[in-house]
Amino acid sequence: MEDFFEYQKKLEDEKTLFNIEQAHKLTVEMQLEAEKYAKLAELAFKNELDVVKDSLRGKWLFLTYPVEGASKWMHMLSSGEKIDGRKKYEEKEHYESLVHRISELLDEEIELLEINFYGYERSAYDVVFKLKNDPFERKFELVIPETERLNKDNLDYCNYGKLRISYQDRPSCWDYICSSYNEEDLKNKFKEWLTPKPV
């Protein structure tokens, strides 16, 4: 009888060991499979990032070029720095250029309020403005991606390289209006959003 119990115990031990080994084998197989798919996903994402960057190279340069200078000019004005009215300031020219280009882009006269930079790498510029003829005096935000600085960490925030417009619904709360790779399309979507809807 004792031999029978020992035999039973041995069978149970072997079964347990077999189950553990099978479970481990399955885990290893699944991990290898997951690694394979993770590598494929990484390659697919890299390809997408490369396509976005190659397709948009230089596209928003007409907006990104004057941003830094415009930001410096706004800082000079807000910091109380003495401005010589007879002197030509490159920063002021950049500011005026940016105002003109955004006004032209949206077909609306705008007033710049502030410029913020996204992240240390400055992968996008948040240009906050208001429309001069807006009776509601709403704040709008134009996010301009810096295409060359897009990467896997900021691509989603930078809306995959599109220009994006939002408006401030309440303090620190921005609501999406529209985005596009096409300037005419962006302007039309923004105009449509501004047009009062029939009650």
LOVO-892085 format. One record per atom (N, C-alpha, C): residue number from 0; x, y, z. Coordinates in steps of 0.02 Angstrom, whole numbers, always signed. Example, Ala and Ser with C-alpha at 12.3 -4.5 7.8 and 13.67 -1.06 7.14 Angstrom:
2
  pos      c1      c2      c3
    0    +660    -284    +390
    0    +615    -225    +390
    0    +660    -165    +390
    1    +642    -112    +354
    1    +684     -53    +357
    1    +645      +2    +394
REM end
This chain:
199
  pos      c1      c2      c3
    0     +41     -60      +0
    0      +0      +0      +0
    0     +43     +63      +0
    1     +98     +58     +39
    1    +144    +115     +42
    1    +174    +130     -26
    2    +191     +76     -62
    2    +218     +85    -130
    2    +168    +120    -175
    3    +104    +104    -165
    3     +51    +133    -207
    3     +47    +209    -195
    4     +50    +229    -129
    4     +47    +300    -113
    4    +108    +337    -140
    5    +166    +305    -135
    5    +227    +336    -162
    5    +221    +343    -238
    6    +192    +292    -269
    6    +184    +294    -341
    6    +136    +351    -361
    7     +81    +358    -322
    7     +33    +412    -334
    7     +66    +481    -327
    8    +106    +487    -273
    8    +140    +551    -259
    8    +188    +568    -316
    9    +224    +515    -340
    9    +272    +525    -394
    9    +236    +549    -457
   10    +177    +518    -470
   10    +138    +538    -529
   10    +115    +611    -523
   11     +92    +630    -462
   11     +69    +698    -451
   11    +127    +748    -459
   12    +186    +729    -432
   12    +245    +772    -438
   12    +263    +782    -511
   13    +261    +726    -550
   13    +278    +729    -621
   13    +228    +773    -659
   14    +165    +765    -640
   14    +112    +804    -673
   14    +121    +879    -657
   15    +135    +893    -594
   15    +147    +962    -573
   15    +206    +992    -611
   16    +260    +953    -613
   16    +320    +976    -648
   16    +306    +987    -722
   17    +268    +940    -752
   17    +250    +946    -822
   17    +210   +1010    -834
   18    +161   +1023    -791
   18    +118   +1082    -797
   18    +159   +1147    -792
   19    +205   +1147    -743
   19    +248   +1206    -734
   19    +291   +1217    -796
   20    +322   +1163    -820
   20    +365   +1168    -879
   20    +326   +1192    -940
   21    +265   +1165    -948
   21    +223   +1185   -1005
   21    +204   +1258   -1000
   22    +186   +1278    -938
   22    +167   +1349    -928
   22    +226   +1395    -943
   23    +286   +1374    -921
   23    +345   +1414    -934
   23    +361   +1417   -1009
   24    +354   +1360   -1041
   24    +367   +1357   -1113
   24    +319   +1403   -1151
   25    +255   +1402   -1130
   25    +205   +1444   -1162
   25    +220   +1518   -1150
   26    +241   +1534   -1089
   26    +259   +1603   -1072
   26    +316   +1628   -1116
   27    +368   +1586   -1124
   27    +426   +1605   -1165
   27    +404   +1616   -1237
   28    +362   +1570   -1263
   28    +337   +1576   -1332
   28    +298   +1642   -1341
   29    +254   +1656   -1292
   29    +214   +1717   -1297
   29    +256   +1780   -1291
   30    +308   +1777   -1249
   30    +353   +1835   -1242
   30    +390   +1847   -1308
   31    +413   +1793   -1339
   31    +448   +1800   -1404
   31    +402   +1828   -1456
   32    +339   +1804   -1455
   32    +289   +1829   -1503
   32    +275   +1903   -1491
   33    +268   +1921   -1427
   33    +255   +1991   -1409
   33    +313   +2036   -1429
   34    +375   +2012   -1419
   34    +434   +2050   -1439
   34    +435   +2061   -1514
   35    +416   +2007   -1550
   35    +414   +2012   -1623
   35    +365   +2066   -1645
   36    +305   +2065   -1615
   36    +254   +2115   -1633
   36    +273   +2185   -1610
   37    +307   +2189   -1553
   37    +330   +2254   -1528
   37    +381   +2284   -1577
   38    +425   +2241   -1604
   38    +475   +2265   -1652
   38    +440   +2286   -1717
   39    +389   +2248   -1738
   39    +352   +2266   -1798
   39    +315   +2332   -1788
   40    +285   +2340   -1728
   40    +249   +2402   -1712
   40    +297   +2461   -1711
   41    +356   +2450   -1683
   41    +407   +2503   -1681
   41    +429   +2523   -1751
   42    +439   +2473   -1794
   42    +458   +2487   -1864
   42    +403   +2524   -1900
   43    +340   +2503   -1889
   43    +283   +2537   -1921
   43    +279   +2609   -1899
   44    +289   +2621   -1832
   44    +287   +2689   -1807
   44    +343   +2732   -1835
   45    +403   +2702   -1838
   45    +461   +2739   -1866
   45    +447   +2757   -1939
   46    +418   +2711   -1975
   46    +401   +2724   -2045
   46    +351   +2782   -2050
   47    +300   +2780   -2006
   47    +249   +2833   -2006
   47    +282   +2901   -1991
   48    +325   +2902   -1940
   48    +360   +2963   -1921
   48    +402   +2990   -1979
   49    +438   +2945   -2013
   49    +480   +2965   -2070
   49    +437   +2994   -2127
   50    +380   +2962   -2139
   50    +335   +2986   -2193
   50    +309   +3056   -2176
   51    +287   +3065   -2112
   51    +262   +3131   -2091
   51    +316   +3184   -2100
   52    +376   +3169   -2076
   52    +430   +3218   -2079
   52    +451   +3233   -2151
   53    +456   +3181   -2192
   53    +476   +3191   -2262
   53    +423   +3229   -2301
   54    +360   +3213   -2287
   54    +305   +3245   -2324
   54    +296   +3318   -2305
   55    +313   +3335   -2242
   55    +300   +3404   -2219
   55    +363   +3447   -2215
   56    +419   +3419   -2236
   56    +482   +3456   -2228
   56    +477   +3527   -2257
   57    +484   +3576   -2212
   57    +483   +3646   -2233
   57    +414   +3675   -2244
   58    +361   +3634   -2236
   58    +293   +3657   -2253
   58    +271   +3716   -2209
   59    +286   +3713   -2144
   59    +262   +3767   -2099
   59    +317   +3818   -2085
   60    +370   +3817   -2125
   60    +426   +3863   -2113
   60    +404   +3936   -2115
   61    +354   +3952   -2157
   61    +331   +4022   -2161
   61    +301   +4045   -2095
   62    +280   +3997   -2052
   62    +254   +4014   -1986
   62    +307   +4006   -1932
   63    +346   +3952   -1936
   63    +395   +3939   -1883
   63    +455   +3987   -1886
   64    +473   +4010   -1946
   64    +532   +4053   -1952
   64    +528   +4116   -1908
   65    +471   +4154   -1910
   65    +470   +4215   -1869
   65    +450   +4206   -1796
   66    +434   +4145   -1775
   66    +407   +4134   -1707
   66    +456   +4156   -1652
   67    +518   +4134   -1658
   67    +568   +4149   -1605
   67    +577   +4224   -1596
   68    +585   +4259   -1653
   68    +595   +4332   -1651
   68    +533   +4367   -1623
   69    +474   +4344   -1644
   69    +411   +4373   -1620
   69    +405   +4364   -1545
   70    +424   +4305   -1520
   70    +422   +4292   -1449
   70    +468   +4339   -1410
   71    +528   +4350   -1438
   71    +576   +4395   -1406
   71    +549   +4466   -1404
   72    +517   +4487   -1458
   72    +489   +4555   -1461
   72    +434   +4564   -1408
   73    +391   +4514   -1401
   73    +338   +4518   -1351
   73    +367   +4521   -1281
   74    +422   +4484   -1270
   74    +456   +4485   -1205
   74    +486   +4554   -1192
   75    +517   +4582   -1244
   75    +547   +4649   -1237
   75    +494   +4700   -1216
   76    +435   +4696   -1246
   76    +381   +4743   -1230
   76    +354   +4733   -1160
   77    +345   +4669   -1141
   77    +314   +4654   -1076
   77    +362   +4665   -1018
   78    +427   +4661   -1031
   78    +477   +4668    -977
   78    +494   +4741    -963
   79    +465   +4786   -1002
   79    +479   +4857    -991
   79    +545   +4880   -1019
   80    +574   +4838   -1063
   80    +638   +4858   -1094
   80    +628   +4921   -1136
   81    +677   +4966   -1132
   81    +672   +5030   -1168
   81    +678   +5016   -1242
   82    +628   +5039   -1280
   82    +627   +5029   -1352
   82    +643   +5096   -1386
   83    +693   +5095   -1429
   83    +713   +5155   -1466
   83    +670   +5157   -1530
   84    +626   +5207   -1534
   84    +580   +5214   -1591
   84    +614   +5225   -1657
   85    +677   +5249   -1656
   85    +714   +5263   -1718
   85    +751   +5202   -1744
   86    +758   +5153   -1701
   86    +797   +5093   -1718
   86    +754   +5039   -1750
   87    +783   +5003   -1798
   87    +747   +4947   -1828
   87    +763   +4884   -1787
   88    +712   +4851   -1765
   88    +721   +4789   -1727
   88    +700   +4730   -1769
   89    +746   +4682   -1776
   89    +730   +4622   -1815
   89    +673   +4583   -1781
   90    +673   +4583   -1714
   90    +621   +4548   -1676
   90    +551   +4577   -1692
   91    +548   +4644   -1699
   91    +484   +4677   -1715
   91    +461   +4657   -1785
   92    +508   +4652   -1831
   92    +492   +4632   -1900
   92    +464   +4560   -1900
   93    +495   +4517   -1859
   93    +471   +4448   -1853
   93    +400   +4446   -1823
   94    +390   +4488   -1774
   94    +323   +4492   -1742
   94    +271   +4513   -1794
   95    +285   +4566   -1830
   95    +238   +4591   -1881
   95    +227   +4539   -1936
   96    +281   +4505   -1953
   96    +277   +4453   -2005
   96    +232   +4396   -1982
   97    +239   +4375   -1920
   97    +199   +4319   -1894
   97    +125   +4339   -1890
   98    +112   +4400   -1867
   98     +42   +4425   -1864
   98     +12   +4425   -1934
   99     +50   +4450   -1982
   99     +27   +4453   -2052
   99     +14   +4383   -2079
  100     +59   +4337   -2067
  100     +53   +4270   -2095
  100      -6   +4231   -2065
  101     -16   +4238   -2000
  101     -73   +4203   -1969
  101    -139   +4236   -1991
  102    -139   +4303   -1995
  102    -199   +4338   -2020
  102    -217   +4316   -2090
  103    -165   +4308   -2131
  103    -175   +4287   -2200
  103    -198   +4214   -2203
  104    -169   +4173   -2160
  104    -187   +4102   -2157
  104    -260   +4092   -2140
  105    -284   +4131   -2091
  105    -353   +4123   -2067
  105    -403   +4172   -2099
  106    -375   +4219   -2138
  106    -417   +4270   -2170
  106    -455   +4310   -2116
  107    -419   +4324   -2062
  107    -447   +4362   -2006
  107    -392   +4406   -1977
  108    -409   +4466   -1956
  108    -359   +4508   -1922
  108    -351   +4483   -1851
  109    -288   +4472   -1831
  109    -276   +4445   -1765
  109    -231   +4491   -1723
  110    -233   +4478   -1658
  110    -187   +4511   -1611
  110    -153   +4456   -1571
  111     -86   +4454   -1574
  111     -50   +4403   -1536
  111     -52   +4419   -1462
  112     -63   +4367   -1422
  112     -65   +4375   -1349
  112      -4   +4344   -1315
  113     +15   +4284   -1337
  113     +74   +4252   -1309
  113     +97   +4195   -1354
  114    +160   +4176   -1345
  114    +188   +4120   -1382
  114    +222   +4074   -1332
  115    +203   +4011   -1335
  115    +232   +3961   -1290
  115    +267   +3907   -1332
  116    +318   +3877   -1302
  116    +356   +3825   -1337
  116    +343   +3758   -1304
  117    +330   +3707   -1344
  117    +315   +3641   -1317
  117    +379   +3601   -1306
  118    +394   +3586   -1243
  118    +451   +3543   -1226
  118    +517   +3578   -1235
  119    +570   +3546   -1208
  119    +636   +3575   -1214
  119    +659   +3576   -1287
  120    +636   +3527   -1326
  120    +659   +3523   -1396
  120    +618   +3570   -1441
  121    +568   +3604   -1412
  121    +527   +3651   -1450
  121    +499   +3618   -1513
  122    +464   +3563   -1503
  122    +437   +3525   -1559
  122    +374   +3557   -1587
  123    +344   +3604   -1551
  123    +286   +3640   -1576
  123    +282   +3708   -1541
  124    +249   +3755   -1575
  124    +239   +3821   -1548
  124    +164   +3831   -1537
  125    +146   +3853   -1476
  125     +76   +3870   -1461
  125     +70   +3946   -1466
  126     +38   +3969   -1519
  126     +30   +4041   -1530
  126     -42   +4059   -1508
  127     -47   +4098   -1455
  127    -112   +4119   -1428
  127    -129   +4188   -1456
  128    -190   +4194   -1481
  128    -211   +4257   -1513
  128    -285   +4268   -1503
  129    -307   +4328   -1521
  129    -379   +4340   -1524
  129    -394   +4375   -1590
  130    -456   +4371   -1612
  130    -477   +4403   -1674
  130    -498   +4475   -1657
  131    -476   +4522   -1699
  131    -490   +4592   -1684
  131    -565   +4608   -1688
  132    -602   +4570   -1729
  132    -673   +4585   -1737
  132    -718   +4536   -1700
  133    -690   +4499   -1652
  133    -730   +4449   -1615
  133    -767   +4483   -1558
  134    -834   +4486   -1561
  134    -871   +4519   -1506
  134    -865   +4482   -1439
  135    -847   +4418   -1442
  135    -842   +4378   -1381
  135    -772   +4381   -1350
  136    -725   +4411   -1387
  136    -655   +4418   -1364
  136    -625   +4352   -1341
  137    -638   +4299   -1379
  137    -612   +4233   -1361
  137    -538   +4228   -1376
  138    -505   +4184   -1338
  138    -434   +4169   -1351
  138    -431   +4107   -1394
  139    -388   +4110   -1445
  139    -377   +4052   -1488
  139    -304   +4031   -1484
  140    -292   +3970   -1502
  140    -224   +3943   -1500
  140    -211   +3908   -1567
  141    -156   +3927   -1598
  141    -133   +3893   -1659
  141     -70   +3854   -1640
  142     -74   +3787   -1646
  142     -16   +3745   -1633
  142     +20   +3732   -1699
  143     +83   +3754   -1702
  143    +123   +3747   -1763
  143    +179   +3696   -1749
  144    +177   +3638   -1780
  144    +230   +3588   -1769
  144    +296   +3610   -1800
  145    +350   +3595   -1766
  145    +418   +3604   -1795
  145    +436   +3535   -1822
  146    +423   +3525   -1886
  146    +425   +3458   -1917
  146    +489   +3420   -1902
  147    +546   +3453   -1907
  147    +610   +3419   -1898
  147    +619   +3392   -1827
  148    +581   +3419   -1780
  148    +590   +3398   -1710
  148    +537   +3349   -1686
  149    +496   +3324   -1733
  149    +446   +3274   -1714
  149    +480   +3208   -1696
  150    +454   +3174   -1645
  150    +480   +3108   -1626
  150    +423   +3067   -1596
  151    +440   +3006   -1575
  151    +387   +2960   -1551
  151    +352   +2986   -1488
  152    +384   +3030   -1450
  152    +354   +3055   -1388
  152    +308   +3114   -1400
  153    +318   +3152   -1454
  153    +278   +3212   -1463
  153    +233   +3211   -1525
  154    +237   +3158   -1565
  154    +200   +3156   -1628
  154    +125   +3164   -1617
  155     +99   +3130   -1566
  155     +27   +3133   -1552
  155      +7   +3204   -1530
  156     +46   +3234   -1483
  156     +30   +3302   -1461
  156     +33   +3350   -1520
  157     +82   +3340   -1563
  157     +90   +3385   -1621
  157     +44   +3366   -1678
  158      -7   +3325   -1662
  158     -61   +3310   -1710
  158     -34   +3284   -1777
  159     +18   +3243   -1772
  159     +47   +3211   -1831
  159     +69   +3263   -1884
  160     +91   +3321   -1859
  160    +118   +3372   -1904
  160     +67   +3419   -1933
  161      +3   +3413   -1913
  161     -48   +3459   -1939
  161     -47   +3525   -1900
  162     -70   +3578   -1931
  162     -86   +3639   -1895
  162    -151   +3626   -1857
  163    -155   +3651   -1796
  163    -216   +3639   -1756
  163    -239   +3704   -1723
  164    -304   +3715   -1724
  164    -333   +3774   -1691
  164    -380   +3752   -1635
  165    -372   +3784   -1578
  165    -417   +3772   -1521
  165    -439   +3840   -1494
  166    -489   +3840   -1451
  166    -508   +3903   -1418
  166    -515   +3890   -1344
  167    -507   +3943   -1305
  167    -510   +3937   -1232
  167    -582   +3943   -1210
  168    -609   +3887   -1188
  168    -678   +3885   -1165
  168    -684   +3916   -1095
  169    -634   +3901   -1053
  169    -629   +3930    -986
  169    -556   +3927    -967
  170    -534   +3962    -914
  170    -463   +3963    -898
  170    -430   +3894    -897
  171    -375   +3889    -932
  171    -335   +3827    -936
  171    -371   +3769    -970
  172    -424   +3784   -1006
  172    -461   +3730   -1040
  172    -469   +3749   -1114
  173    -434   +3711   -1157
  173    -435   +3724   -1229
  173    -477   +3672   -1264
  174    -525   +3694   -1305
  174    -568   +3649   -1343
  174    -546   +3650   -1416
  175    -542   +3590   -1443
  175    -520   +3581   -1512
  175    -571   +3611   -1561
  176    -547   +3645   -1612
  176    -590   +3670   -1666
  176    -577   +3631   -1730
  177    -516   +3631   -1753
  177    -501   +3597   -1816
  177    -425   +3589   -1824
  178    -407   +3546   -1872
  178    -336   +3537   -1889
  178    -332   +3514   -1961
  179    -276   +3527   -1992
  179    -268   +3507   -2062
  179    -196   +3513   -2085
  180    -180   +3474   -2137
  180    -115   +3482   -2171
  180    -121   +3535   -2225
  181    -183   +3555   -2241
  181    -196   +3600   -2297
  181    -219   +3668   -2270
  182    -186   +3721   -2291
  182    -200   +3788   -2265
  182    -271   +3811   -2282
  183    -291   +3799   -2345
  183    -358   +3820   -2366
  183    -412   +3783   -2327
  184    -400   +3719   -2317
  184    -447   +3677   -2279
  184    -452   +3702   -2207
  185    -396   +3720   -2177
  185    -395   +3745   -2108
  185    -435   +3810   -2104
  186    -423   +3854   -2151
  186    -459   +3919   -2152
  186    -534   +3908   -2158
  187    -555   +3864   -2203
  187    -626   +3851   -2214
  187    -660   +3821   -2152
  188    -624   +3773   -2120
  188    -651   +3742   -2059
  188    -659   +3794   -2003
  189    -609   +3838   -1998
  189    -611   +3890   -1946
  189    -668   +3939   -1960
  190    -676   +3959   -2022
  190    -730   +4004   -2041
  190    -798   +3972   -2026
  191    -803   +3909   -2042
  191    -866   +3873   -2029
  191    -882   +3872   -1954
  192    -830   +3861   -1914
  192    -839   +3860   -1841
  192    -861   +3929   -1816
  193    -833   +3982   -1845
  193    -849   +4050   -1823
  193    -920   +4072   -1844
  194    -944   +4042   -1898
  194   -1010   +4062   -1924
  194   -1065   +4041   -1875
  195   -1106   +4089   -1853
  195   -1160   +4071   -1805
  195   -1207   +4019   -1835
  196   -1225   +3971   -1794
  196   -1270   +3918   -1817
  196   -1342   +3941   -1806
  197   -1386   +3924   -1854
  197   -1456   +3943   -1846
  197   -1487   +3908   -1785
  198   -1527   +3944   -1749
  198   -1558   +3917   -1687
  198   -1617   +3871   -1705
REM end
